[in-house]
Amino acid sequence: MRAERRDAALAAIDADWDPGLLGRTVDWQRHATYLAQLLDEGTRLKAISPG
């Protein structure tokens, strides 16, 4: 199957390519990206509320 071949090829490059395997949901990825953006803009961690 095509999907299985791609999965195997990606795993050969980096076993962590699939964030779902690490429990990183789409929401988690969105929050992580937004946090990185805030930090890049100079926001301090103390100014960021959880959630």
mmCIF entry with sequence, helices, sheets and N, C-alpha, C, O atoms, coordinates in Angstrom:
data_MODEL
# 
_entry.id   MODEL 
# 
_entity.id                         1 
_entity.type                       polymer 
_entity.pdbx_number_of_molecules   1 
# 
_entity_poly.entity_id                      1 
_entity_poly.type                           'polypeptide(L)' 
_entity_poly.nstd_linkage                   no 
_entity_poly.nstd_monomer                   no 
_entity_poly.pdbx_seq_one_letter_code       MRAERRDAALAAIDADWDPGLLGRTVDWQRHATYLAQLLDEGTRLKAISPG 
_entity_poly.pdbx_seq_one_letter_code_can   MRAERRDAALAAIDADWDPGLLGRTVDWQRHATYLAQLLDEGTRLKAISPG 
_entity_poly.pdbx_strand_id                 A 
# 
loop_
_entity_poly_seq.entity_id 
_entity_poly_seq.num 
_entity_poly_seq.mon_id 
_entity_poly_seq.hetero 
1 1  MET n 
1 2  ARG n 
1 3  ALA n 
1 4  GLU n 
1 5  ARG n 
1 6  ARG n 
1 7  ASP n 
1 8  ALA n 
1 9  ALA n 
1 10 LEU n 
1 11 ALA n 
1 12 ALA n 
1 13 ILE n 
1 14 ASP n 
1 15 ALA n 
1 16 ASP n 
1 17 TRP n 
1 18 ASP n 
1 19 PRO n 
1 20 GLY n 
1 21 LEU n 
1 22 LEU n 
1 23 GLY n 
1 24 ARG n 
1 25 THR n 
1 26 VAL n 
1 27 ASP n 
1 28 TRP n 
1 29 GLN n 
1 30 ARG n 
1 31 HIS n 
1 32 ALA n 
1 33 THR n 
1 34 TYR n 
1 35 LEU n 
1 36 ALA n 
1 37 GLN n 
1 38 LEU n 
1 39 LEU n 
1 40 ASP n 
1 41 GLU n 
1 42 GLY n 
1 43 THR n 
1 44 ARG n 
1 45 LEU n 
1 46 LYS n 
1 47 ALA n 
1 48 ILE n 
1 49 SER n 
1 50 PRO n 
1 51 GLY n 
# 
_struct_asym.id          A 
_struct_asym.entity_id   1 
# 
loop_
_struct_conf.conf_type_id 
_struct_conf.id 
_struct_conf.pdbx_PDB_helix_id 
_struct_conf.beg_label_comp_id 
_struct_conf.beg_label_asym_id 
_struct_conf.beg_label_seq_id 
_struct_conf.pdbx_beg_PDB_ins_code 
_struct_conf.end_label_comp_id 
_struct_conf.end_label_asym_id 
_struct_conf.end_label_seq_id 
_struct_conf.pdbx_end_PDB_ins_code 
_struct_conf.beg_auth_comp_id 
_struct_conf.beg_auth_asym_id 
_struct_conf.beg_auth_seq_id 
_struct_conf.end_auth_comp_id 
_struct_conf.end_auth_asym_id 
_struct_conf.end_auth_seq_id 
_struct_conf.pdbx_PDB_helix_class 
_struct_conf.details 
_struct_conf.pdbx_PDB_helix_length 
HELX_P HELX_P1 AA1 ARG A 2  ? ILE A 13 ? ARG A 2  ILE A 13 1 ? 12 
HELX_P HELX_P2 AA2 PRO A 19 ? LEU A 22 ? PRO A 19 LEU A 22 5 ? 4  
HELX_P HELX_P3 AA3 VAL A 26 ? ASP A 40 ? VAL A 26 ASP A 40 1 ? 15 
HELX_P HELX_P4 AA4 LEU A 45 ? ALA A 47 ? LEU A 45 ALA A 47 5 ? 3  
# 
_struct_conf_type.id          HELX_P 
_struct_conf_type.criteria    ? 
_struct_conf_type.reference   ? 
# 
loop_
_atom_site.group_PDB 
_atom_site.id 
_atom_site.type_symbol 
_atom_site.label_atom_id 
_atom_site.label_alt_id 
_atom_site.label_comp_id 
_atom_site.label_asym_id 
_atom_site.label_entity_id 
_atom_site.label_seq_id 
_atom_site.pdbx_PDB_ins_code 
_atom_site.Cartn_x 
_atom_site.Cartn_y 
_atom_site.Cartn_z 
_atom_site.occupancy 
_atom_site.B_iso_or_equiv 
_atom_site.pdbx_formal_charge 
_atom_site.auth_seq_id 
_atom_site.auth_comp_id 
_atom_site.auth_asym_id 
_atom_site.auth_atom_id 
_atom_site.pdbx_PDB_model_num 
ATOM 1   N N  . MET A 1 1  ? 0.827  -1.176 0.000  1.00 0.00 ? 1  MET A N  1 
ATOM 2   C CA . MET A 1 1  ? 0.000  0.000  0.000  1.00 0.00 ? 1  MET A CA 1 
ATOM 3   C C  . MET A 1 1  ? 0.878  1.249  0.000  1.00 0.00 ? 1  MET A C  1 
ATOM 4   O O  . MET A 1 1  ? 1.957  1.277  0.592  1.00 0.00 ? 1  MET A O  1 
ATOM 5   N N  . ARG A 1 2  ? 0.396  2.247  -0.662 1.00 0.00 ? 2  ARG A N  1 
ATOM 6   C CA . ARG A 1 2  ? 1.145  3.498  -0.786 1.00 0.00 ? 2  ARG A CA 1 
ATOM 7   C C  . ARG A 1 2  ? 1.375  4.160  0.572  1.00 0.00 ? 2  ARG A C  1 
ATOM 8   O O  . ARG A 1 2  ? 2.485  4.605  0.864  1.00 0.00 ? 2  ARG A O  1 
ATOM 9   N N  . ALA A 1 3  ? 0.344  4.226  1.393  1.00 0.00 ? 3  ALA A N  1 
ATOM 10  C CA . ALA A 1 3  ? 0.469  4.870  2.699  1.00 0.00 ? 3  ALA A CA 1 
ATOM 11  C C  . ALA A 1 3  ? 1.490  4.146  3.574  1.00 0.00 ? 3  ALA A C  1 
ATOM 12  O O  . ALA A 1 3  ? 2.258  4.792  4.286  1.00 0.00 ? 3  ALA A O  1 
ATOM 13  N N  . GLU A 1 4  ? 1.509  2.843  3.529  1.00 0.00 ? 4  GLU A N  1 
ATOM 14  C CA . GLU A 1 4  ? 2.464  2.073  4.319  1.00 0.00 ? 4  GLU A CA 1 
ATOM 15  C C  . GLU A 1 4  ? 3.897  2.312  3.854  1.00 0.00 ? 4  GLU A C  1 
ATOM 16  O O  . GLU A 1 4  ? 4.812  2.378  4.674  1.00 0.00 ? 4  GLU A O  1 
ATOM 17  N N  . ARG A 1 5  ? 4.095  2.442  2.548  1.00 0.00 ? 5  ARG A N  1 
ATOM 18  C CA . ARG A 1 5  ? 5.430  2.722  2.011  1.00 0.00 ? 5  ARG A CA 1 
ATOM 19  C C  . ARG A 1 5  ? 5.899  4.101  2.461  1.00 0.00 ? 5  ARG A C  1 
ATOM 20  O O  . ARG A 1 5  ? 7.056  4.280  2.843  1.00 0.00 ? 5  ARG A O  1 
ATOM 21  N N  . ARG A 1 6  ? 4.997  5.067  2.414  1.00 0.00 ? 6  ARG A N  1 
ATOM 22  C CA . ARG A 1 6  ? 5.366  6.421  2.851  1.00 0.00 ? 6  ARG A CA 1 
ATOM 23  C C  . ARG A 1 6  ? 5.672  6.438  4.341  1.00 0.00 ? 6  ARG A C  1 
ATOM 24  O O  . ARG A 1 6  ? 6.632  7.075  4.776  1.00 0.00 ? 6  ARG A O  1 
ATOM 25  N N  . ASP A 1 7  ? 4.869  5.751  5.110  1.00 0.00 ? 7  ASP A N  1 
ATOM 26  C CA . ASP A 1 7  ? 5.089  5.672  6.549  1.00 0.00 ? 7  ASP A CA 1 
ATOM 27  C C  . ASP A 1 7  ? 6.461  5.077  6.836  1.00 0.00 ? 7  ASP A C  1 
ATOM 28  O O  . ASP A 1 7  ? 7.200  5.594  7.674  1.00 0.00 ? 7  ASP A O  1 
ATOM 29  N N  . ALA A 1 8  ? 6.799  4.007  6.152  1.00 0.00 ? 8  ALA A N  1 
ATOM 30  C CA . ALA A 1 8  ? 8.101  3.353  6.351  1.00 0.00 ? 8  ALA A CA 1 
ATOM 31  C C  . ALA A 1 8  ? 9.240  4.271  5.931  1.00 0.00 ? 8  ALA A C  1 
ATOM 32  O O  . ALA A 1 8  ? 10.274 4.326  6.596  1.00 0.00 ? 8  ALA A O  1 
ATOM 33  N N  . ALA A 1 9  ? 9.052  4.996  4.821  1.00 0.00 ? 9  ALA A N  1 
ATOM 34  C CA . ALA A 1 9  ? 10.099 5.907  4.350  1.00 0.00 ? 9  ALA A CA 1 
ATOM 35  C C  . ALA A 1 9  ? 10.323 7.039  5.344  1.00 0.00 ? 9  ALA A C  1 
ATOM 36  O O  . ALA A 1 9  ? 11.466 7.397  5.628  1.00 0.00 ? 9  ALA A O  1 
ATOM 37  N N  . LEU A 1 10 ? 9.253  7.599  5.870  1.00 0.00 ? 10 LEU A N  1 
ATOM 38  C CA . LEU A 1 10 ? 9.378  8.672  6.850  1.00 0.00 ? 10 LEU A CA 1 
ATOM 39  C C  . LEU A 1 10 ? 9.999  8.167  8.154  1.00 0.00 ? 10 LEU A C  1 
ATOM 40  O O  . LEU A 1 10 ? 10.830 8.851  8.751  1.00 0.00 ? 10 LEU A O  1 
ATOM 41  N N  . ALA A 1 11 ? 9.604  6.990  8.590  1.00 0.00 ? 11 ALA A N  1 
ATOM 42  C CA . ALA A 1 11 ? 10.166 6.406  9.809  1.00 0.00 ? 11 ALA A CA 1 
ATOM 43  C C  . ALA A 1 11 ? 11.665 6.147  9.650  1.00 0.00 ? 11 ALA A C  1 
ATOM 44  O O  . ALA A 1 11 ? 12.422 6.248  10.615 1.00 0.00 ? 11 ALA A O  1 
ATOM 45  N N  . ALA A 1 12 ? 12.089 5.814  8.433  1.00 0.00 ? 12 ALA A N  1 
ATOM 46  C CA . ALA A 1 12 ? 13.510 5.581  8.193  1.00 0.00 ? 12 ALA A CA 1 
ATOM 47  C C  . ALA A 1 12 ? 14.313 6.872  8.315  1.00 0.00 ? 12 ALA A C  1 
ATOM 48  O O  . ALA A 1 12 ? 15.480 6.850  8.707  1.00 0.00 ? 12 ALA A O  1 
ATOM 49  N N  . ILE A 1 13 ? 13.686 7.991  7.977  1.00 0.00 ? 13 ILE A N  1 
ATOM 50  C CA . ILE A 1 13 ? 14.352 9.294  8.082  1.00 0.00 ? 13 ILE A CA 1 
ATOM 51  C C  . ILE A 1 13 ? 14.387 9.750  9.531  1.00 0.00 ? 13 ILE A C  1 
ATOM 52  O O  . ILE A 1 13 ? 15.434 10.151 10.041 1.00 0.00 ? 13 ILE A O  1 
ATOM 53  N N  . ASP A 1 14 ? 13.223 9.686  10.198 1.00 0.00 ? 14 ASP A N  1 
ATOM 54  C CA . ASP A 1 14 ? 13.102 10.156 11.576 1.00 0.00 ? 14 ASP A CA 1 
ATOM 55  C C  . ASP A 1 14 ? 11.905 9.469  12.213 1.00 0.00 ? 14 ASP A C  1 
ATOM 56  O O  . ASP A 1 14 ? 10.771 9.656  11.771 1.00 0.00 ? 14 ASP A O  1 
ATOM 57  N N  . ALA A 1 15 ? 12.144 8.694  13.223 1.00 0.00 ? 15 ALA A N  1 
ATOM 58  C CA . ALA A 1 15 ? 11.061 7.942  13.869 1.00 0.00 ? 15 ALA A CA 1 
ATOM 59  C C  . ALA A 1 15 ? 10.028 8.852  14.528 1.00 0.00 ? 15 ALA A C  1 
ATOM 60  O O  . ALA A 1 15 ? 8.904  8.418  14.779 1.00 0.00 ? 15 ALA A O  1 
ATOM 61  N N  . ASP A 1 16 ? 10.383 10.098 14.810 1.00 0.00 ? 16 ASP A N  1 
ATOM 62  C CA . ASP A 1 16 ? 9.474  11.031 15.475 1.00 0.00 ? 16 ASP A CA 1 
ATOM 63  C C  . ASP A 1 16 ? 8.713  11.915 14.492 1.00 0.00 ? 16 ASP A C  1 
ATOM 64  O O  . ASP A 1 16 ? 8.171  12.942 14.900 1.00 0.00 ? 16 ASP A O  1 
ATOM 65  N N  . TRP A 1 17 ? 8.653  11.553 13.219 1.00 0.00 ? 17 TRP A N  1 
ATOM 66  C CA . TRP A 1 17 ? 7.984  12.395 12.230 1.00 0.00 ? 17 TRP A CA 1 
ATOM 67  C C  . TRP A 1 17 ? 6.498  12.523 12.501 1.00 0.00 ? 17 TRP A C  1 
ATOM 68  O O  . TRP A 1 17 ? 5.891  13.527 12.127 1.00 0.00 ? 17 TRP A O  1 
ATOM 69  N N  . ASP A 1 18 ? 5.898  11.531 13.143 1.00 0.00 ? 18 ASP A N  1 
ATOM 70  C CA . ASP A 1 18 ? 4.460  11.534 13.394 1.00 0.00 ? 18 ASP A CA 1 
ATOM 71  C C  . ASP A 1 18 ? 4.189  12.026 14.816 1.00 0.00 ? 18 ASP A C  1 
ATOM 72  O O  . ASP A 1 18 ? 4.370  11.269 15.770 1.00 0.00 ? 18 ASP A O  1 
ATOM 73  N N  . PRO A 1 19 ? 3.759  13.282 14.974 1.00 0.00 ? 19 PRO A N  1 
ATOM 74  C CA . PRO A 1 19 ? 3.527  13.810 16.310 1.00 0.00 ? 19 PRO A CA 1 
ATOM 75  C C  . PRO A 1 19 ? 2.461  13.037 17.068 1.00 0.00 ? 19 PRO A C  1 
ATOM 76  O O  . PRO A 1 19 ? 2.470  13.042 18.299 1.00 0.00 ? 19 PRO A O  1 
ATOM 77  N N  . GLY A 1 20 ? 1.554  12.382 16.382 1.00 0.00 ? 20 GLY A N  1 
ATOM 78  C CA . GLY A 1 20 ? 0.520  11.598 17.043 1.00 0.00 ? 20 GLY A CA 1 
ATOM 79  C C  . GLY A 1 20 ? 1.082  10.441 17.849 1.00 0.00 ? 20 GLY A C  1 
ATOM 80  O O  . GLY A 1 20 ? 0.497  10.033 18.852 1.00 0.00 ? 20 GLY A O  1 
ATOM 81  N N  . LEU A 1 21 ? 2.219  9.911  17.407 1.00 0.00 ? 21 LEU A N  1 
ATOM 82  C CA . LEU A 1 21 ? 2.856  8.823  18.141 1.00 0.00 ? 21 LEU A CA 1 
ATOM 83  C C  . LEU A 1 21 ? 3.360  9.287  19.508 1.00 0.00 ? 21 LEU A C  1 
ATOM 84  O O  . LEU A 1 21 ? 3.500  8.489  20.435 1.00 0.00 ? 21 LEU A O  1 
ATOM 85  N N  . LEU A 1 22 ? 3.628  10.580 19.615 1.00 0.00 ? 22 LEU A N  1 
ATOM 86  C CA . LEU A 1 22 ? 4.133  11.133 20.865 1.00 0.00 ? 22 LEU A CA 1 
ATOM 87  C C  . LEU A 1 22 ? 3.017  11.741 21.701 1.00 0.00 ? 22 LEU A C  1 
ATOM 88  O O  . LEU A 1 22 ? 3.281  12.358 22.733 1.00 0.00 ? 22 LEU A O  1 
ATOM 89  N N  . GLY A 1 23 ? 1.763  11.572 21.262 1.00 0.00 ? 23 GLY A N  1 
ATOM 90  C CA . GLY A 1 23 ? 0.638  12.126 22.002 1.00 0.00 ? 23 GLY A CA 1 
ATOM 91  C C  . GLY A 1 23 ? 0.395  13.594 21.705 1.00 0.00 ? 23 GLY A C  1 
ATOM 92  O O  . GLY A 1 23 ? -0.320 14.270 22.444 1.00 0.00 ? 23 GLY A O  1 
ATOM 93  N N  . ARG A 1 24 ? 0.975  14.082 20.647 1.00 0.00 ? 24 ARG A N  1 
ATOM 94  C CA . ARG A 1 24 ? 0.816  15.493 20.289 1.00 0.00 ? 24 ARG A CA 1 
ATOM 95  C C  . ARG A 1 24 ? -0.337 15.633 19.306 1.00 0.00 ? 24 ARG A C  1 
ATOM 96  O O  . ARG A 1 24 ? -0.192 15.384 18.109 1.00 0.00 ? 24 ARG A O  1 
ATOM 97  N N  . THR A 1 25 ? -1.479 16.036 19.838 1.00 0.00 ? 25 THR A N  1 
ATOM 98  C CA . THR A 1 25 ? -2.668 16.196 19.016 1.00 0.00 ? 25 THR A CA 1 
ATOM 99  C C  . THR A 1 25 ? -2.558 17.464 18.171 1.00 0.00 ? 25 THR A C  1 
ATOM 100 O O  . THR A 1 25 ? -1.617 18.243 18.321 1.00 0.00 ? 25 THR A O  1 
ATOM 101 N N  . VAL A 1 26 ? -3.519 17.658 17.291 1.00 0.00 ? 26 VAL A N  1 
ATOM 102 C CA . VAL A 1 26 ? -3.552 18.869 16.476 1.00 0.00 ? 26 VAL A CA 1 
ATOM 103 C C  . VAL A 1 26 ? -3.665 20.099 17.374 1.00 0.00 ? 26 VAL A C  1 
ATOM 104 O O  . VAL A 1 26 ? -3.000 21.106 17.132 1.00 0.00 ? 26 VAL A O  1 
ATOM 105 N N  . ASP A 1 27 ? -4.500 20.024 18.403 1.00 0.00 ? 27 ASP A N  1 
ATOM 106 C CA . ASP A 1 27 ? -4.626 21.152 19.335 1.00 0.00 ? 27 ASP A CA 1 
ATOM 107 C C  . ASP A 1 27 ? -3.299 21.444 20.029 1.00 0.00 ? 27 ASP A C  1 
ATOM 108 O O  . ASP A 1 27 ? -2.920 22.604 20.185 1.00 0.00 ? 27 ASP A O  1 
ATOM 109 N N  . TRP A 1 28 ? -2.594 20.394 20.444 1.00 0.00 ? 28 TRP A N  1 
ATOM 110 C CA . TRP A 1 28 ? -1.296 20.580 21.088 1.00 0.00 ? 28 TRP A CA 1 
ATOM 111 C C  . TRP A 1 28 ? -0.340 21.282 20.134 1.00 0.00 ? 28 TRP A C  1 
ATOM 112 O O  . TRP A 1 28 ? 0.372  22.203 20.533 1.00 0.00 ? 28 TRP A O  1 
ATOM 113 N N  . GLN A 1 29 ? -0.321 20.849 18.870 1.00 0.00 ? 29 GLN A N  1 
ATOM 114 C CA . GLN A 1 29 ? 0.569  21.445 17.881 1.00 0.00 ? 29 GLN A CA 1 
ATOM 115 C C  . GLN A 1 29 ? 0.230  22.913 17.649 1.00 0.00 ? 29 GLN A C  1 
ATOM 116 O O  . GLN A 1 29 ? 1.127  23.743 17.504 1.00 0.00 ? 29 GLN A O  1 
ATOM 117 N N  . ARG A 1 30 ? -1.068 23.238 17.613 1.00 0.00 ? 30 ARG A N  1 
ATOM 118 C CA . ARG A 1 30 ? -1.481 24.638 17.436 1.00 0.00 ? 30 ARG A CA 1 
ATOM 119 C C  . ARG A 1 30 ? -1.022 25.492 18.614 1.00 0.00 ? 30 ARG A C  1 
ATOM 120 O O  . ARG A 1 30 ? -0.509 26.595 18.428 1.00 0.00 ? 30 ARG A O  1 
ATOM 121 N N  . HIS A 1 31 ? -1.211 24.976 19.828 1.00 0.00 ? 31 HIS A N  1 
ATOM 122 C CA . HIS A 1 31 ? -0.796 25.728 21.007 1.00 0.00 ? 31 HIS A CA 1 
ATOM 123 C C  . HIS A 1 31 ? 0.727  25.913 21.044 1.00 0.00 ? 31 HIS A C  1 
ATOM 124 O O  . HIS A 1 31 ? 1.215  26.992 21.383 1.00 0.00 ? 31 HIS A O  1 
ATOM 125 N N  . ALA A 1 32 ? 1.458  24.878 20.702 1.00 0.00 ? 32 ALA A N  1 
ATOM 126 C CA . ALA A 1 32 ? 2.916  24.968 20.694 1.00 0.00 ? 32 ALA A CA 1 
ATOM 127 C C  . ALA A 1 32 ? 3.395  25.992 19.667 1.00 0.00 ? 32 ALA A C  1 
ATOM 128 O O  . ALA A 1 32 ? 4.321  26.758 19.933 1.00 0.00 ? 32 ALA A O  1 
ATOM 129 N N  . THR A 1 33 ? 2.766  26.003 18.505 1.00 0.00 ? 33 THR A N  1 
ATOM 130 C CA . THR A 1 33 ? 3.130  26.965 17.463 1.00 0.00 ? 33 THR A CA 1 
ATOM 131 C C  . THR A 1 33 ? 2.820  28.384 17.904 1.00 0.00 ? 33 THR A C  1 
ATOM 132 O O  . THR A 1 33 ? 3.621  29.296 17.697 1.00 0.00 ? 33 THR A O  1 
ATOM 133 N N  . TYR A 1 34 ? 1.642  28.572 18.520 1.00 0.00 ? 34 TYR A N  1 
ATOM 134 C CA . TYR A 1 34 ? 1.251  29.897 18.992 1.00 0.00 ? 34 TYR A CA 1 
ATOM 135 C C  . TYR A 1 34 ? 2.191  30.369 20.105 1.00 0.00 ? 34 TYR A C  1 
ATOM 136 O O  . TYR A 1 34 ? 2.574  31.538 20.135 1.00 0.00 ? 34 TYR A O  1 
ATOM 137 N N  . LEU A 1 35 ? 2.561  29.476 21.013 1.00 0.00 ? 35 LEU A N  1 
ATOM 138 C CA . LEU A 1 35 ? 3.487  29.827 22.083 1.00 0.00 ? 35 LEU A CA 1 
ATOM 139 C C  . LEU A 1 35 ? 4.836  30.238 21.503 1.00 0.00 ? 35 LEU A C  1 
ATOM 140 O O  . LEU A 1 35 ? 5.423  31.229 21.937 1.00 0.00 ? 35 LEU A O  1 
ATOM 141 N N  . ALA A 1 36 ? 5.326  29.488 20.532 1.00 0.00 ? 36 ALA A N  1 
ATOM 142 C CA . ALA A 1 36 ? 6.598  29.837 19.892 1.00 0.00 ? 36 ALA A CA 1 
ATOM 143 C C  . ALA A 1 36 ? 6.522  31.210 19.236 1.00 0.00 ? 36 ALA A C  1 
ATOM 144 O O  . ALA A 1 36 ? 7.476  31.985 19.295 1.00 0.00 ? 36 ALA A O  1 
ATOM 145 N N  . GLN A 1 37 ? 5.386  31.507 18.612 1.00 0.00 ? 37 GLN A N  1 
ATOM 146 C CA . GLN A 1 37 ? 5.188  32.815 17.983 1.00 0.00 ? 37 GLN A CA 1 
ATOM 147 C C  . GLN A 1 37 ? 5.222  33.925 19.031 1.00 0.00 ? 37 GLN A C  1 
ATOM 148 O O  . GLN A 1 37 ? 5.879  34.947 18.836 1.00 0.00 ? 37 GLN A O  1 
ATOM 149 N N  . LEU A 1 38 ? 4.519  33.725 20.134 1.00 0.00 ? 38 LEU A N  1 
ATOM 150 C CA . LEU A 1 38 ? 4.516  34.725 21.205 1.00 0.00 ? 38 LEU A CA 1 
ATOM 151 C C  . LEU A 1 38 ? 5.924  34.967 21.744 1.00 0.00 ? 38 LEU A C  1 
ATOM 152 O O  . LEU A 1 38 ? 6.328  36.110 21.961 1.00 0.00 ? 38 LEU A O  1 
ATOM 153 N N  . LEU A 1 39 ? 6.665  33.882 21.958 1.00 0.00 ? 39 LEU A N  1 
ATOM 154 C CA . LEU A 1 39 ? 8.020  34.016 22.478 1.00 0.00 ? 39 LEU A CA 1 
ATOM 155 C C  . LEU A 1 39 ? 8.940  34.703 21.476 1.00 0.00 ? 39 LEU A C  1 
ATOM 156 O O  . LEU A 1 39 ? 9.807  35.484 21.869 1.00 0.00 ? 39 LEU A O  1 
ATOM 157 N N  . ASP A 1 40 ? 8.762  34.422 20.186 1.00 0.00 ? 40 ASP A N  1 
ATOM 158 C CA . ASP A 1 40 ? 9.554  35.091 19.146 1.00 0.00 ? 40 ASP A CA 1 
ATOM 159 C C  . ASP A 1 40 ? 9.284  36.587 19.117 1.00 0.00 ? 40 ASP A C  1 
ATOM 160 O O  . ASP A 1 40 ? 10.160 37.378 18.770 1.00 0.00 ? 40 ASP A O  1 
ATOM 161 N N  . GLU A 1 41 ? 8.059  36.970 19.484 1.00 0.00 ? 41 GLU A N  1 
ATOM 162 C CA . GLU A 1 41 ? 7.683  38.391 19.489 1.00 0.00 ? 41 GLU A CA 1 
ATOM 163 C C  . GLU A 1 41 ? 8.123  39.095 20.769 1.00 0.00 ? 41 GLU A C  1 
ATOM 164 O O  . GLU A 1 41 ? 7.904  40.296 20.927 1.00 0.00 ? 41 GLU A O  1 
ATOM 165 N N  . GLY A 1 42 ? 8.743  38.347 21.684 1.00 0.00 ? 42 GLY A N  1 
ATOM 166 C CA . GLY A 1 42 ? 9.262  38.956 22.896 1.00 0.00 ? 42 GLY A CA 1 
ATOM 167 C C  . GLY A 1 42 ? 8.395  38.819 24.126 1.00 0.00 ? 42 GLY A C  1 
ATOM 168 O O  . GLY A 1 42 ? 8.706  39.399 25.166 1.00 0.00 ? 42 GLY A O  1 
ATOM 169 N N  . THR A 1 43 ? 7.329  38.076 24.034 1.00 0.00 ? 43 THR A N  1 
ATOM 170 C CA . THR A 1 43 ? 6.459  37.852 25.196 1.00 0.00 ? 43 THR A CA 1 
ATOM 171 C C  . THR A 1 43 ? 7.230  37.031 26.231 1.00 0.00 ? 43 THR A C  1 
ATOM 172 O O  . THR A 1 43 ? 7.942  36.088 25.887 1.00 0.00 ? 43 THR A O  1 
ATOM 173 N N  . ARG A 1 44 ? 7.075  37.401 27.489 1.00 0.00 ? 44 ARG A N  1 
ATOM 174 C CA . ARG A 1 44 ? 7.726  36.653 28.565 1.00 0.00 ? 44 ARG A CA 1 
ATOM 175 C C  . ARG A 1 44 ? 6.785  35.550 29.041 1.00 0.00 ? 44 ARG A C  1 
ATOM 176 O O  . ARG A 1 44 ? 5.565  35.709 29.012 1.00 0.00 ? 44 ARG A O  1 
ATOM 177 N N  . LEU A 1 45 ? 7.356  34.442 29.475 1.00 0.00 ? 45 LEU A N  1 
ATOM 178 C CA . LEU A 1 45 ? 6.545  33.317 29.924 1.00 0.00 ? 45 LEU A CA 1 
ATOM 179 C C  . LEU A 1 45 ? 5.617  33.702 31.081 1.00 0.00 ? 45 LEU A C  1 
ATOM 180 O O  . LEU A 1 45 ? 4.512  33.171 31.182 1.00 0.00 ? 45 LEU A O  1 
ATOM 181 N N  . LYS A 1 46 ? 6.042  34.601 31.938 1.00 0.00 ? 46 LYS A N  1 
ATOM 182 C CA . LYS A 1 46 ? 5.210  35.013 33.068 1.00 0.00 ? 46 LYS A CA 1 
ATOM 183 C C  . LYS A 1 46 ? 3.920  35.692 32.610 1.00 0.00 ? 46 LYS A C  1 
ATOM 184 O O  . LYS A 1 46 ? 2.935  35.709 33.349 1.00 0.00 ? 46 LYS A O  1 
ATOM 185 N N  . ALA A 1 47 ? 3.918  36.250 31.403 1.00 0.00 ? 47 ALA A N  1 
ATOM 186 C CA . ALA A 1 47 ? 2.758  36.951 30.880 1.00 0.00 ? 47 ALA A CA 1 
ATOM 187 C C  . ALA A 1 47 ? 1.758  36.029 30.182 1.00 0.00 ? 47 ALA A C  1 
ATOM 188 O O  . ALA A 1 47 ? 0.685  36.467 29.766 1.00 0.00 ? 47 ALA A O  1 
ATOM 189 N N  . ILE A 1 48 ? 2.115  34.762 30.059 1.00 0.00 ? 48 ILE A N  1 
ATOM 190 C CA . ILE A 1 48 ? 1.269  33.802 29.328 1.00 0.00 ? 48 ILE A CA 1 
ATOM 191 C C  . ILE A 1 48 ? 0.514  32.945 30.340 1.00 0.00 ? 48 ILE A C  1 
ATOM 192 O O  . ILE A 1 48 ? 1.115  32.314 31.209 1.00 0.00 ? 48 ILE A O  1 
ATOM 193 N N  . SER A 1 49 ? -0.812 32.932 30.213 1.00 0.00 ? 49 SER A N  1 
ATOM 194 C CA . SER A 1 49 ? -1.641 32.108 31.098 1.00 0.00 ? 49 SER A CA 1 
ATOM 195 C C  . SER A 1 49 ? -1.858 30.730 30.473 1.00 0.00 ? 49 SER A C  1 
ATOM 196 O O  . SER A 1 49 ? -2.034 30.634 29.259 1.00 0.00 ? 49 SER A O  1 
ATOM 197 N N  . PRO A 1 50 ? -1.849 29.670 31.267 1.00 0.00 ? 50 PRO A N  1 
ATOM 198 C CA . PRO A 1 50 ? -2.127 28.343 30.721 1.00 0.00 ? 50 PRO A CA 1 
ATOM 199 C C  . PRO A 1 50 ? -3.516 28.286 30.076 1.00 0.00 ? 50 PRO A C  1 
ATOM 200 O O  . PRO A 1 50 ? -4.462 28.919 30.543 1.00 0.00 ? 50 PRO A O  1 
ATOM 201 N N  . GLY A 1 51 ? -3.610 27.521 29.004 1.00 0.00 ? 51 GLY A N  1 
ATOM 202 C CA . GLY A 1 51 ? -4.880 27.340 28.329 1.00 0.00 ? 51 GLY A CA 1 
ATOM 203 C C  . GLY A 1 51 ? -5.141 28.417 27.353 1.00 0.00 ? 51 GLY A C  1 
ATOM 204 O O  . GLY A 1 51 ? -6.180 28.413 26.692 1.00 0.00 ? 51 GLY A O  1 
# 
